[in-house]
Amino acid sequence: MDTRLRALLHDLSTEMPIDVERSRRATVRRARGRRVVTAGVAVAAVVALVVVSVSALQLVGQPERVPAVTGPAPAPPAPDVTGVPPEVAATAQGIYDAAAAGDVDALGAFLDPNTFAHDFDSGSDPIPGWREDPSDLELMVAVLELPAAAPREIEGYGTITIWPYLIDTDFDTLSERERADLARLGYSENDVQLMIEGGYGYQGPRLAIDETGLWRSFTTVGE
Amino acid sequence: MDRERERAGEGGIDALYRAHAPEALRLAYLLTGDAALAEDLVQDAFVRVMGRFRDIRHRDAFWWYLRRTIVNLSTSHFRRRRVERAWLERQHPQEAAPPSRDLGDRDRLRQALMGLRPEQRAAIVLRFYEDLSEADTAEALGMPVGTVKSTVSRGLERLRHELPEDE
């Protein structure tokens, strides 16, 4: 059946009329437009950062204000390892500390480049890429500051703990907390709406550690 | 600079589309059974992936991302709009009708595929058309390997019923 099915599927696929030139122009025009929009969002983010920085500098010269004490001091930033096995929690803490410090080389201690999967590319060493562009490290910190999903059995990998818990979230019934956590990861209301309409749930960055404490994957792209 | 990165330069989007569109269109056709819908899905998928392409570190994995997006869009399309049900109702006005022996293999496969649930169809197509391993199929569909195995198994069982071996 398998061989016959393969042959039949390939035969059926030939029914699809292939006229690449007919659809190319419209598709490429839309793709270029999308890239411009994406770049625009990045520029807007940079502009916002500059505005915030300038505002902060302006505040430096102003008289010091004593903030009102309304409760206990906020906890220092840390990974959320609630309910996570000790070996996994230790690795999460190590990754968090290294990523927060921007120490790319230290991240290498937690993964095996022969098995690590980065953006679905299994067996790749992500360290050279992160050294070249360390922007993923900020995402790691943000992801680890959220709770993890419940550990799960994945065949061939054992028991895996995956951050953030949003991978198990039902996007048809998003809570305020879940929306706030998506915002912490940089998703706009529009992005969230697209995830809801797309029907395939959380598509953001995720980080997986197996039961032995080995860091197994970091994925930034979900589509 | 690798090949896909070169292709993806502003002048290279054309080349990227030309390189991947035929394979993408055939895959989308198997997933949807509808040429016009397949074109729309591929166009949407390509635009989405290109929009994020600067963020994709492993440029050689472009096809991987494009395929995954096509499968996601196809699955969500059928799930959300219940097109499948409408299609089945048009194709099978009398639900209990047995598979016609007068149809050719190609027609029977098309009908049988469209009779599967979207996730089953996607799993079958990825395993037996794209020749992905169970692990890669699981990653493409975002489901555990065990679920892929059972999904494929149930899909095959149904296809065997709909596609009897030639006597």
Interface residues (C-beta under 8 A of the other chain):
Chain A: M1 D2 R4 L5 R6 L8 L9 H10 D11 L12 S13 T14 E15 M16 P17 I18 V20 S23 R24 A26 T27 V28 R30 A31 R32 R34 R35 V37 T38 A39 H118 D119 F120 D121 S124 P126 G129 D133 R152 E153 I154 E155 G156 E197 G198 G199 Y200 T220 V221 E223
Chain B: E10 I13 D14 Y17 R18 A21 P22 L25 R26 L27 A28 Y29 L30 A35 A38 E39 V42 Q43 F46 V47 R48 V49 M50 G51 R52 F53 R54 D55 I56 R57 H58 A61 W64 Y65 R68 T69 N72 L73 T75 S76 R79 R80 D105 R106 L109 R110 L113 I124 V125 F128 Y129 D131 A135 E139 G142 P144 V145 G146 L156 L159 R160 L163 E165
